[in-house]
Amino acid sequence: MTDMQYNCPLTDDDPELLMNDHPREACGVFGVYGHAEAAKICYFGLYALQHRGQESAGIAASQNGIMNEHRDMGLVPDIFSMEQLGQLKGASSIGHVRYSTTGSSVLANAQPFVVRHHQKAYAVAHNGNFVNAHQLKAALEDQGSIFQSTMDSEIFLHLFVRNLKLGFDKALLEAASKLQGAYSMVVLTSRNEVIGIRDPNGFRPLCLGNMNGNWILSSESCALDLVQAEFVRELEPGEILIIDQNGPRSLFLDKPNRKSFCIFEFIYFARPDSTFMGRNVYQTRKDHGRTLARQASVKADLVMPFPDSGVYAALGYSEASGIPFEMGMIRNHYVGRTFIQPTQSMREFGVRVKLNPIKELLKGKDIIIVEDSIIRGTTAKTRVRALRDLGVKKVHLRVACPPHRFPCHYGIDFSTKGELIASRKSQKELAEFLELDSLHYLSLEGLLESTGVDNPDANFCKACFDGCYPVEFDNSISKDCLEI
Ligand code: SF4
């Protein structure tokens, strides 16, 4: 789900990036069919998906032709009270968590997005990015559509209701076939159907679970674990799964030649207790670290994450190299979103309030830092300098993925090449800039191989590493596609 007005690459002055150099645009979706307290189950599901979005959250529920929804800014536990959940009546429900992007932090863009049409209601919750959103929206507006939000997700509902005259199934197929790019969506109707839709490339995850005969849709399997649902399967790329009183049934969009699951889900986005393509994320990240140790070994006293996103790869690196693993930097977990961002002269404090190195462990040592990725390089320099100031002798940085040289157009918030430090600096230049003794990245081959999926070249999107985009994202979209 993307804000179509968002066109503001983050800069080194962005206060949030002082604290965190990781991408921020992903969302989580969840759906429940058949449970008497569907909204409450949805609430717990969203808890498990909170890591995918912390800006806003919402739940819609449907009963006897009536749909109610509640959305707000903030974290799941801050938004919903038991009383509010009690008002979201019905055995069908969908929910959404949204990640923060600069300039789009408004309630109008929180999801699920609900429309009412001919006495029926439809809601959508979306993870991803339609790359042809501007063209589709312009074509719809030319034909009289009035949009209520700046979200690309709204486009799907416009396309869907326009095609309802063809029948429900055909309307879903027609609407989804017009979309290009990355989308995993859950849709709720006031007839209580819950629908899961995954784009033909399968960029974003979406899985099906069963909870004592009730059906669950979720971005990640970790949320199925929380509600004690059994994992059934991942939705196929291009699958539209309709769940109603007869159970689930599938329609299929035309598939492209290859799947393009976002490999960054394995590297960073997903929770380590989730599983995709039969591979657990925790174990996969450790394997990335093991391969990195084989590809870029160096003598050192200890291996540490920086501070904790690279922890699983660092464990793998340590195991493969025999160098002890330590937690050399401690994160303050209580620095919330209300933290007063530091002025330029107090930047140093801004970083230290969140992270503090353990002097007694690090002083006089040669250390290997393992990071899962370096996107803009905004935090690494300050952190390395803090280690030098402590008296660390040598600092070697190992990154558990290849250099990010190309922007993502499929819903992740590095959308311009200029903001990616690896596109501006060679490995040698970056090592000098960060004042490192050595810097090595995991090779693309090593990443694919250690992900452990058969024929990885034919299964993953890795465009931010190699620039080979599985779906066109420029304006050269055929006119046929825009005939709505
Ligand atoms: S370009 Fe990178 S971040 Fe974007 S979908 Fe592809 S692999 Fe994921």
Boltz pocket constraint, residues with backbone or C-beta under 6 A from the ligand:
constraints:
  - pocket:
      binder: B
      contacts: [[A, 203], [A, 260], [A, 261], [A, 262], [A, 263], [A, 264], [A, 265], [A, 406], [A, 407], [A, 408], [A, 409], [A, 410], [A, 411], [A, 412], [A, 461], [A, 462], [A, 463], [A, 464], [A, 465]]
      max_distance: 6.0
